Amino acid sequence: MNAVPAIPDGMHSVTPHLVCRDAAQAIDFYVRAFGALELIRLPGPDGKLMHAQLKLGDSQLMLVDECPEWGILGPASLKGTPVTLHLYVEDVDAAVSRALAAGARLVMPVEDMFWGDRYGIVEDPFGHRWSIATHVRDVSPDALRAAAAAP
């Protein structure tokens, strides 16, 4: 029996796997916008990406090109997404500025939030939404409930 880890080294239990209309351009964007490191890129015979993996901070992200004939569609084809990817960074203001400079669209400006994060939201050019935050203060569960209930 081959003893290999059930979860490969460098991976976590949950890993986002994004579908993009142009995954190669998405990789370039994520490198510019978020400082991602490209780990692997596997093009198929038609040049579309069958699989790619990036590293963002201590986490990995998988990408694939759209494949409409298999029902694999990204947010651009679906007219949006109900999913938001959350990214913790050291400096949210700098991270959002970098993402905007790389071509993201601002959805929610960065501001201090009642739950203790400085937080903002951008949408990348491929339709994926990213909430970006820096944790700035701890908030007790009671204070969190009170703040959430406040008008």
FENWO-V626390 format. One record per residue. N is the residue number from 1. SS is DSSP state (H for helix, E for strand, - for the rest). PHI is phi as a letter, one per 30 degrees, with the letter a starting at -180 (999 if undefined). OMEGA is omega in radians with two decimals (NA if undefined). Layout:
n	ss	phi	omega
N	SS	PHI	OMEGA
N	SS	PHI	OMEGA
This chain:
n	ss	phi	omega
1	-	999	-3.13
2	-	d	-3.11
3	-	c	3.06
4	-	b	3.13
5	-	d	3.12
6	-	d	3.06
7	-	c	-3.08
8	-	e	3.09
9	-	e	3.11
10	-	i	-3.13
11	-	c	3.04
12	-	c	-3.10
13	-	d	3.12
14	-	c	-3.14
15	-	b	3.08
16	-	d	3.10
17	E	b	-3.01
18	E	c	3.00
19	E	c	-3.11
20	E	b	3.11
21	-	d	3.07
22	-	b	-3.03
23	H	d	3.12
24	H	d	3.07
25	H	d	3.11
26	H	d	3.09
27	H	e	3.13
28	H	e	3.12
29	H	d	-3.10
30	H	d	3.05
31	H	d	-3.13
32	H	d	-3.01
33	H	d	-2.99
34	H	c	-3.12
35	-	i	-3.13
36	-	d	3.07
37	E	c	3.12
38	E	d	-3.14
39	E	c	-3.12
40	E	a	3.10
41	E	b	-3.12
42	E	c	3.10
43	E	d	3.06
44	-	d	-3.12
45	-	e	-3.13
46	-	d	-3.14
47	-	j	3.09
48	-	d	-3.12
49	E	d	3.05
50	E	d	-3.11
51	E	a	3.00
52	E	b	3.08
53	E	b	3.10
54	E	b	3.01
55	E	c	3.07
56	E	b	-3.08
57	-	i	-3.13
58	-	c	-3.06
59	E	b	3.08
60	E	c	-3.10
61	E	b	3.07
62	E	c	3.12
63	E	b	3.07
64	E	b	3.04
65	E	d	3.02
66	-	e	3.07
67	E	b	-3.04
68	H	e	-3.12
69	H	d	3.08
70	H	c	3.14
71	-	i	-3.14
72	E	c	-3.05
73	-	b	3.08
74	-	c	-3.10
75	H	e	-3.13
76	H	d	3.13
77	H	d	-3.11
78	H	c	-3.13
79	-	i	3.07
80	-	k	-3.14
81	-	b	3.05
82	-	d	-3.04
83	-	c	3.00
84	E	b	3.06
85	E	d	-3.11
86	E	c	-3.09
87	E	b	3.03
88	E	d	-3.12
89	-	b	3.12
90	-	d	-3.08
91	-	b	-3.06
92	H	d	-3.12
93	H	d	3.12
94	H	d	-3.12
95	H	d	3.12
96	H	d	3.09
97	H	e	3.14
98	H	d	3.12
99	H	d	3.12
100	H	d	3.12
101	H	d	3.14
102	H	d	3.08
103	-	k	3.08
104	-	d	3.09
105	E	c	3.12
106	E	d	3.09
107	E	c	3.13
108	E	b	3.14
109	E	d	3.11
110	E	d	3.05
111	E	a	3.09
112	E	d	-3.08
113	-	c	-3.07
114	-	d	-3.10
115	-	d	3.02
116	-	j	3.10
117	E	c	2.84
118	E	c	-2.76
119	E	b	3.02
120	E	a	-3.12
121	E	b	3.02
122	E	b	3.01
123	E	c	-3.13
124	-	d	-3.09
125	-	d	-3.10
126	-	c	3.06
127	-	j	3.11
128	-	d	3.11
129	E	c	-3.13
130	E	b	2.95
131	E	c	-3.06
132	E	b	-3.04
133	E	b	2.92
134	E	b	3.12
135	E	d	-3.06
136	-	c	3.11
137	-	a	3.07
138	-	d	-3.13
139	-	b	3.14
140	-	d	3.10
141	H	e	3.12
142	H	d	3.12
143	H	d	3.11
144	H	d	3.12
145	H	d	-3.14
146	H	d	-3.13
147	H	d	3.14
148	H	d	-3.12
149	H	d	-3.10
150	-	d	3.13
151	-	d	NA
